[in-house]
Amino acid sequence: MLTTQVSGLLQRISSNGEEAIEETARLLAQATLGEGRIIIAGFGEMDVIPTAAQYSAEPFLGIIRYKEGMNLTKADRVWILTRTETDDDALKLANRLANQFIPFAAIASGKPDETNELANLAYTYISTGLTRGLLPSDSGERIVQPHAFAALFIYEAVKVAYDEMLSDEDE
């Protein structure tokens, strides 16, 4: 049952986020092709994504982990990853970036609607779609919320698109 639900989750992310995944890769490539840096900021459990980006078997070359208070420029591109779009620390960074006119991408669970401040501030926004658990428990509540797993899937999809863009640029 879990396999079916996770498979469905990944298929929804892929089909609903296809355009935003490409746009996010394009946004990050702007820093690489220009004079900026790609900075990745993971909040809460999403901090696993910057670790994967730096230390996986196929690292995201040139990516820098965000540290609070670091100096950012308009040439930089930032990628914010958070479980929910209402995360205070993620919103604080998003507002700072918006006020400094630094384009950024974001991943969170909420839908990109008019009430989603993070989505409205971000240049690109991808929803994990995880607003409740995937499985019913014996007590009737919903359990299993694989936010980091969903974000890692999105990260890999963006990285594939990003790598393809840069290899096309080299040709």
C-alpha positions in Angstrom: 0.0 0.0 0.0 2.8 2.4 0.8 4.5 1.7 -2.5 1.3 2.5 -4.4 0.8 5.8 -2.4 4.5 6.9 -2.8 4.4 6.0 -6.5 1.2 8.1 -6.9 2.8 11.0 -5.0 5.9 11.0 -7.3 3.7 10.8 -10.4 1.7 13.8 -9.2 4.8 15.8 -8.5 6.2 14.9 -11.9 3.1 15.8 -13.9 2.0 18.9 -11.9 5.5 20.3 -11.5 7.1 19.5 -14.9 7.2 23.2 -16.0 8.3 24.5 -12.6 11.1 21.9 -12.5 12.4 23.2 -15.9 12.1 26.8 -14.7 13.9 26.0 -11.5 16.8 24.4 -13.4 16.9 27.4 -15.7 17.0 29.8 -12.8 19.9 28.0 -11.2 21.7 27.8 -14.5 21.6 31.6 -14.6 24.0 31.7 -11.7 26.3 29.2 -13.2 26.4 30.9 -16.6 26.8 34.3 -15.0 28.9 35.4 -12.1 26.7 34.2 -9.3 26.5 31.2 -7.0 23.9 28.6 -6.4 23.0 28.6 -2.8 20.7 25.9 -1.3 18.8 26.4 2.0 17.1 23.5 3.6 15.0 24.1 6.6 14.0 21.4 9.2 14.1 17.9 7.7 14.7 19.4 4.3 18.3 20.1 5.3 19.0 16.6 4.0 18.8 17.9 0.4 21.8 20.3 0.7 23.7 17.4 2.2 22.8 15.2 -0.8 23.6 18.0 -3.2 27.1 18.3 -1.8 28.0 14.7 -0.9 26.0 12.3 -3.0 27.5 10.0 -5.6 26.7 12.7 -8.2 27.0 16.0 -6.4 25.5 19.2 -7.7 28.8 20.9 -8.7 29.3 24.4 -7.3 26.3 24.4 -5.0 26.8 26.2 -1.7 24.9 25.5 1.5 23.1 28.6 2.9 24.3 29.9 6.2 22.3 32.6 8.0 23.7 36.0 7.5 25.8 35.1 4.5 26.4 37.8 1.9 24.2 37.4 -1.1 24.3 39.3 -4.4 21.8 39.8 -7.3 23.9 37.4 -9.4 23.3 34.6 -6.9 20.4 32.2 -7.2 18.9 30.6 -4.0 16.9 27.5 -3.6 14.7 27.3 -0.5 13.4 23.9 0.6 11.0 23.6 3.5 8.3 21.2 4.7 5.6 23.9 4.8 5.2 27.2 3.1 4.5 28.8 6.5 8.0 28.0 8.0 9.2 31.2 9.7 12.8 30.8 8.9 12.1 30.0 5.2 9.8 33.0 5.0 12.3 35.3 6.6 14.9 34.3 4.0 12.3 34.6 1.2 11.4 38.1 2.2 15.1 39.1 2.5 15.7 37.8 -1.0 12.6 39.5 -2.4 13.6 42.8 -0.8 17.1 42.5 -2.3 15.7 41.5 -5.7 17.6 38.1 -5.7 15.6 35.5 -7.6 15.0 32.3 -5.8 13.2 29.0 -6.2 11.2 27.2 -3.4 9.9 23.8 -2.6 7.2 23.3 0.1 4.0 21.3 0.6 1.3 24.0 0.0 -0.4 24.7 -3.3 0.8 27.8 -5.1 -2.3 30.0 -4.5 -2.9 33.6 -3.5 -2.6 32.7 0.2 0.8 31.1 -0.1 3.3 33.9 0.6 6.4 31.7 -0.2 5.0 30.8 -3.6 4.1 34.4 -4.3 7.6 35.6 -3.5 9.5 32.9 -5.3 10.5 33.1 -8.9 9.7 29.4 -9.2 7.7 27.2 -6.8 7.2 23.5 -6.7 4.7 21.9 -4.4 5.3 18.4 -2.9 1.6 18.2 -2.5 2.0 16.5 0.9 -0.6 18.2 3.1 -1.5 15.0 5.0 -0.2 11.5 5.6 -0.3 9.0 2.8 -1.7 6.0 4.7 -4.6 5.6 7.2 -3.6 4.3 10.6 -5.7 1.9 12.7 -7.0 4.9 14.6 -8.2 6.7 11.5 -5.6 9.4 11.3 -3.3 9.8 8.3 0.4 8.7 8.7 3.6 8.7 6.7 4.5 12.2 5.4 7.7 11.7 3.4 8.5 15.4 2.8 12.2 15.0 2.5 11.7 12.0 0.1 9.5 14.1 -2.1 11.9 17.0 -2.1 14.8 14.7 -2.9 12.8 13.5 -6.0 12.3 17.1 -7.0 15.9 17.9 -6.4 17.0 15.0 -8.7 14.6 16.1 -11.4 15.9 19.6 -11.3 19.5 18.4 -11.3 18.8 16.3 -14.4 17.3 19.3 -16.2 20.1 21.6 -15.0 22.8 19.2 -16.2 21.1 18.9 -19.6 21.0 22.6 -19.9 24.7 23.0 -19.1 25.7 20.2 -21.5 23.7 21.9 -24.3 25.5 25.2 -23.5 28.8 23.4 -23.9 28.0 22.1 -27.3 
